[in-house]
Amino acid sequence: MNTCELRFRGYDAASQRGAIRWELFLDRQVRDVLLTPSADTLRVLHNGSADPEHWCALLWAAGFPTPHVGASQEVLAADEPRDAVA
């Protein structure tokens, strides 16, 4: 599972999380959209590579401002094995 941050500068994305999440679910790789400590930033959980161009197009078509896309990072699901630390 991977994550990517979407920052909507000057926009309260936290209050619109449900609607933004609904639009991003049109991309089958998106698994969830989570709140962050910053009201203008949401974290997208997705499988495979991030597709920020597609996400931005989906959001723009739905009337949302175009977000700035932050760096992706890989996260392990709770049930995935972790490598032992020596």
Contacts in CASP RR format, 6 or more apart in sequence:
PFRMAT RR
TARGET T0000
AUTHOR 0000-0000-0000
METHOD contacts of the structure
MODEL  1
MNTCELRFRGYDAASQRGAIRWELFLDRQVRDVLLTPSADTLRVLHNGSA
DPEHWCALLWAAGFPTPHVGASQEVLAADEPRDAVA
1 31 0 8 1.000
1 45 0 8 1.000
1 46 0 8 1.000
1 47 0 8 1.000
1 74 0 8 1.000
1 75 0 8 1.000
1 76 0 8 1.000
1 77 0 8 1.000
2 45 0 8 1.000
2 46 0 8 1.000
2 47 0 8 1.000
2 48 0 8 1.000
2 49 0 8 1.000
2 50 0 8 1.000
2 72 0 8 1.000
2 73 0 8 1.000
2 74 0 8 1.000
2 75 0 8 1.000
3 43 0 8 1.000
3 44 0 8 1.000
3 45 0 8 1.000
3 46 0 8 1.000
3 72 0 8 1.000
3 73 0 8 1.000
3 74 0 8 1.000
3 75 0 8 1.000
4 43 0 8 1.000
4 44 0 8 1.000
4 46 0 8 1.000
4 50 0 8 1.000
4 52 0 8 1.000
4 69 0 8 1.000
4 70 0 8 1.000
4 71 0 8 1.000
4 72 0 8 1.000
4 73 0 8 1.000
5 36 0 8 1.000
5 41 0 8 1.000
5 42 0 8 1.000
5 43 0 8 1.000
5 44 0 8 1.000
5 69 0 8 1.000
5 70 0 8 1.000
5 71 0 8 1.000
6 13 0 8 1.000
6 20 0 8 1.000
6 41 0 8 1.000
6 42 0 8 1.000
6 43 0 8 1.000
6 44 0 8 1.000
6 52 0 8 1.000
6 55 0 8 1.000
6 67 0 8 1.000
6 68 0 8 1.000
6 69 0 8 1.000
6 70 0 8 1.000
7 13 0 8 1.000
7 38 0 8 1.000
7 40 0 8 1.000
7 41 0 8 1.000
7 67 0 8 1.000
7 68 0 8 1.000
7 69 0 8 1.000
7 70 0 8 1.000
8 40 0 8 1.000
8 41 0 8 1.000
8 42 0 8 1.000
8 64 0 8 1.000
8 65 0 8 1.000
8 67 0 8 1.000
8 68 0 8 1.000
9 40 0 8 1.000
9 65 0 8 1.000
9 68 0 8 1.000
10 40 0 8 1.000
11 40 0 8 1.000
11 64 0 8 1.000
11 65 0 8 1.000
12 39 0 8 1.000
12 40 0 8 1.000
13 20 0 8 1.000
13 39 0 8 1.000
13 40 0 8 1.000
13 41 0 8 1.000
13 42 0 8 1.000
13 67 0 8 1.000
14 35 0 8 1.000
14 39 0 8 1.000
14 40 0 8 1.000
14 42 0 8 1.000
15 39 0 8 1.000
16 64 0 8 1.000
17 33 0 8 1.000
17 35 0 8 1.000
17 42 0 8 1.000
18 33 0 8 1.000
19 62 0 8 1.000
19 64 0 8 1.000
20 33 0 8 1.000
20 42 0 8 1.000
20 59 0 8 1.000
20 64 0 8 1.000
21 32 0 8 1.000
21 33 0 8 1.000
23 58 0 8 1.000
23 59 0 8 1.000
23 62 0 8 1.000
23 64 0 8 1.000
24 30 0 8 1.000
24 33 0 8 1.000
24 44 0 8 1.000
24 55 0 8 1.000
24 58 0 8 1.000
24 59 0 8 1.000
26 58 0 8 1.000
27 46 0 8 1.000
27 51 0 8 1.000
27 54 0 8 1.000
27 55 0 8 1.000
27 58 0 8 1.000
29 46 0 8 1.000
29 47 0 8 1.000
29 48 0 8 1.000
29 49 0 8 1.000
29 51 0 8 1.000
30 44 0 8 1.000
30 45 0 8 1.000
30 46 0 8 1.000
30 55 0 8 1.000
31 45 0 8 1.000
31 46 0 8 1.000
31 47 0 8 1.000
32 44 0 8 1.000
32 45 0 8 1.000
33 42 0 8 1.000
33 43 0 8 1.000
33 44 0 8 1.000
33 45 0 8 1.000
34 42 0 8 1.000
34 43 0 8 1.000
34 44 0 8 1.000
34 45 0 8 1.000
35 42 0 8 1.000
35 43 0 8 1.000
36 42 0 8 1.000
36 43 0 8 1.000
42 67 0 8 1.000
44 50 0 8 1.000
44 55 0 8 1.000
45 75 0 8 1.000
49 72 0 8 1.000
50 69 0 8 1.000
50 72 0 8 1.000
52 69 0 8 1.000
55 67 0 8 1.000
55 69 0 8 1.000
56 66 0 8 1.000
56 67 0 8 1.000
56 69 0 8 1.000
59 65 0 8 1.000
59 66 0 8 1.000
59 67 0 8 1.000
60 66 0 8 1.000
76 82 0 8 1.000
END
